[in-house]
Amino acid sequence: MTQVLYILLGLAAGIFGGMFGIGGGTILIPALVFLFGLTQHQAQGTTLAIMVPPIGLLAALSYWRAGNVKISMAAFICLGFFIGGLLGANIIRNVPDLILKRMFGLFLLFVSVRMIFAK
């Protein structure tokens, strides 16, 4: 069941990534901290591991050596992210630019307020 939640998180991150062109840190790090109870370091390390193939190999390796990567979690989230990216890109392609800008801004505002006021 836990793996299904990881895939769903990856799917959501992929959809938002496909829709807004945002990185995993905007969705994945807050979700891993607030929903799955990881420390900030673990969330950042795990997110880097998810994106190892395209961008984060050396940084993820450094986090892994420090014990801050959850490999089993990262693999399942990566699967969902892969599929979600395609879905998100297809969902948003016909949305007018001004509406997309506003949606993106509201999303970032929500995340920033949550990060600022979280315990």
C-alpha positions in Angstrom: 0.0 0.0 0.0 2.8 2.4 0.8 4.3 1.9 -2.7 1.0 2.9 -4.2 1.1 6.2 -2.2 4.6 6.8 -3.5 3.5 6.2 -7.1 0.6 8.5 -6.6 2.9 11.2 -5.2 5.2 10.7 -8.2 2.1 10.9 -10.5 1.0 14.2 -8.9 4.5 15.6 -9.1 4.7 14.5 -12.8 1.4 16.0 -13.6 2.3 19.4 -12.0 5.7 19.2 -13.6 4.2 18.6 -17.0 1.6 21.3 -16.5 3.8 24.0 -15.0 7.4 23.0 -15.8 8.3 23.0 -12.2 10.9 20.9 -10.5 10.3 18.1 -8.1 11.4 20.3 -5.2 8.3 22.4 -5.4 6.0 19.4 -4.9 8.0 16.4 -3.8 10.0 18.0 -0.9 7.0 19.5 0.9 5.0 16.3 0.3 7.8 14.1 1.6 8.2 16.3 4.7 4.5 16.9 5.5 2.8 13.7 4.3 5.5 11.1 4.8 7.4 12.5 7.8 10.9 12.7 6.2 13.4 15.2 7.5 14.2 18.1 5.2 17.6 16.5 4.4 16.0 13.1 3.7 13.3 14.8 1.5 16.0 16.7 -0.5 18.2 13.6 -0.9 15.3 11.4 -1.9 14.1 14.0 -4.4 17.5 14.1 -5.9 17.6 10.3 -6.2 14.3 10.5 -8.1 15.9 12.8 -10.7 19.3 11.0 -10.8 19.1 10.0 -14.5 18.7 13.5 -15.9 20.3 15.9 -13.3 21.3 14.9 -9.8 23.7 11.9 -9.8 26.5 13.5 -7.9 24.3 15.5 -5.5 22.2 12.4 -4.8 25.3 10.3 -4.2 26.5 12.8 -1.6 23.1 12.7 0.2 23.1 8.9 0.0 26.6 8.6 1.6 25.2 10.7 4.4 22.3 8.3 4.8 19.7 10.8 3.6 18.2 8.9 0.6 15.2 6.6 0.7 16.0 4.5 -2.4 12.9 2.3 -2.2 10.6 5.3 -1.9 12.4 7.2 -4.7 12.0 4.3 -7.2 8.2 4.2 -6.8 7.8 8.0 -6.9 10.0 8.1 -10.0 7.6 5.7 -11.7 4.6 7.9 -11.0 6.5 11.0 -11.9 7.4 9.5 -15.3 3.7 8.9 -16.2 2.4 12.0 -14.5 4.7 14.3 -16.5 3.1 13.1 -19.7 -0.4 13.5 -18.3 0.3 17.0 -17.0 1.7 18.2 -20.2 -1.3 16.9 -22.1 -3.8 18.4 -19.6 -2.3 21.9 -19.7 -1.4 22.4 -23.4 -4.6 24.2 -24.3 -4.8 26.4 -21.3 -4.2 30.1 -22.2 -0.9 31.6 -21.1 -2.4 34.2 -18.7 -4.5 31.5 -16.9 -1.4 29.2 -16.7 0.6 32.1 -15.2 -2.0 32.7 -12.5 -2.4 29.0 -11.7 1.4 28.6 -11.3 1.6 31.7 -9.1 -1.2 30.5 -6.9 0.4 27.1 -6.5 3.7 28.7 -5.5 2.0 31.0 -3.1 0.2 28.0 -1.4 3.5 26.0 -1.1 5.4 29.0 0.2 2.8 29.9 2.9 2.7 26.2 4.0 6.5 26.1 4.2 6.7 29.4 6.2 4.1 28.5 8.7 4.7 24.8 9.2 6.2 23.6 12.5 
